[in-house]
């Protein structure tokens, strides 16, 4: 009876295929498979057709083949177990998209973290006052929108959504308030005027009166916020009616600038509108301005933007110059956009100072930044050389230009002697009486004023008569003049002598 080699050949082919498909990632398992593949042909070689006793010798070498495969290979390592499944994070932004007397339409956003994947969502609801949550969908839904149907009008339901994957259920996201099951006659809607859809700009001190119409039934609930915070009712006044809401500010200030959000809500439906109000003012002056250089008839200036832009962008700068002789300011450049400028056509020989104003859509800054240094416009091409003069030597010995004259005086009446002298350096004047220096005698008063010398004799007596000399001395010499003074006595005649 012939042997059955077919199964043996099939296993040998599989072993060879494993050896060919073996990758570098499993080098330990390859030698074991190769050893089996090498021993398989010897052990599982097909026997030739013929009697059974003839086939026996053929199988003898096959039995001896395992004894030749002496090396024992390491057993293959068990595969690494997969990581445990991780649930997703909670769905986001759950809200009511539509509602009527029997259905509620929900919408939400996908979870921020998917974890081990996302199979879908389960929507659950619970009646107000009950703790039993009912699944609205029997199978998970992959859509981010779901309609809960078959509800009873008048019920008040709490609703939540859960994400599901191999790791299990995520944390639920629930509506913040219960949803009443009833038909909404008119959904809330804000009809924002076109003029308020962009930025609303007002000047400081102006009045703000914005009327925002809306619709909705039953009567919506109106709420306002500024930059995400409740309004300060001391500064802002809100007046609501059935059809509109009015935002009123009597006298606006820069602090009133911001993003105002109006919310109109009917049950779980709401509509929002955002108003951006900007209160602007005049800008401050440039932070600094300096004179960089001056040459020829030109001066180069640089300045920095103002610290206070008036809550709006700077549109330009105004540059003015002033001559120090007149002090009057003249505009050189207006609505200038850069932070540096060159002022030309300056007058030769003048000295200039400059100042810069900042401008925005409100107007020009009230003050300006003034340069500390002045620009000196030098005269070119003319070099003045003063004439050279020899210094004149004015040194001169004293010389009297007006001498003393003889005089007669009356006893008891002041008299004065006068003369004039010149000399360089200024001569020293001395007075003498009968060749004796008078000195500081209080009876005499000596005066020397611009070369005019005087000697005043106070209430002279008959003994004050004599020769008076004036002497002038300096380093180059001296000079003298003299005169005679006669003091007369007044005599009173008797009546007989008069007759």
C-alpha positions, 0 to 999 in steps of 0.5 A: 500500500503506498504512503500518503505524502500529500499532507506532509508536502503541504506542511513543508510548503507552509514552513518554507513560506514562513521562512521566506516571509520572516521579517527582521522584526522577529529574528529569534523565531526565524532560526526555529522555523528554518530548522523545522523547514530543513528537517521536514523534507528529510522526514516527510519525503514521499515514499516510492510506490510499491509494497509496504516492505520496500517502503520501510527502508526509505523511512529509516533515514527520516527517523534518524534526521531529528538526531542530527538537528542537535542545536536547540533554539529558544522558544518564541516570545509571547506577543505583547498584550494590547494596552487597555482601552481608554474612554473618550472625554465628554461631548462638548457644547450640548444645546437645543436646536429645535423643540415642539410639543412631542420632540426635542432636537439636540446638537453637540460637538465631538469630544476633545479627546477620542481616547481608544476611538469613538463608536458613537453617542447615547442620548438620555433623558430624565423627567424633572423630579425623577432619578431614572435616566431613559436612553432615547436611542437603542443603538449608538448614533454617530451623528452629532445631531439627534431628535428625541421623539414621542415625548409628552407635551408639558413634561420638563426633561433633563437631557444628557449625551454620553460618548461610547467606545471600547473603553466604556462610557465617557463623562456625560454632558447635560443641558444646564436647565430642564427643557419644557416640552411645548410648542414655541410660538416665535423663537427669539431673534435679534434684529441688529441694525446694519449701522451697529454690525461694525464698530461703533465709535464715539468721542469722549463726552458724547451721548450713546443711545442704541436701540436694538429691536428683537422678536420672540414669544412668549416675552423673551428674557433680556440680559446684557454683558460687557467683556463677559462681565455684568454691566455697571448700572451706575454708568450704563442704563438699559431699558427693555420693552416688548420689541426692543432694548435700549443701551443708554450712556449719558456721558461716555468715557474711555472706560466705556469702550468694550464688547457688549453682548445682548442675549434674548432667551425664550425657555431653552432658545436664545439669540445673541448679538455683539456690539463693539463700542469704541470711545476715542479722544485726542492723542497725547504728544509724541513721547520724545523728539530730538534733533539728529543733525543739521547741515546746510539749510536742512535739519533732520528730526526723529521722534517716538509715538505717543504713549496715549493714542486716544484709544484709536490709531495714530493717523499722522504727525504735524511738524512745526519750526520757530526762529528764536528771533521771533519765537513764532511757530510755522507748520512745515509738514502736516499729516506726516506718517513716518517717525523721522523727517528732514526740514529744508529751506531754513534761513542762513544764520538763524537758530531754529527749534522744532516741535511735533504734534500727534494726530488721530481721527479725533484731531491733533494733540493739545500739546507737542514734544519740543526739541531740546537742542536748537539747529544753528544754520551757519553762514557759508562762503563768507569768512569775516576777518576783523582788521588788525589795529596797533594798540595805542599807548594812552599813557600820559603824565598829568597835565592841567587843562584848566588852571586855578584862578585867584578868588575873593571870598566873604567871611562865613560864605562857602567858596569853591576852587576848581581846576581840570586835569588829565593823565593816564594812568589816573593821577592822584590829586592832593590839595595844599594850603601855603605848601602844607597838605590839607589832608582830611581836614573836615573844613575842606571837601575835596572832589575828583570827578572825571578829571574835574577837581574841586576844593570847597572851603566851608564858611571861611574866616579871615585866617583861611586866606592864602595860596592854594595849590592842586597837585596831580601825580602818577607814575609818569610825573606830576603837575601843579596849579595854584591860586590866591584866595582872599577872604574879606570881612563884611563891615556895617556902617553907622547911620551917621557914616551913611549920611 
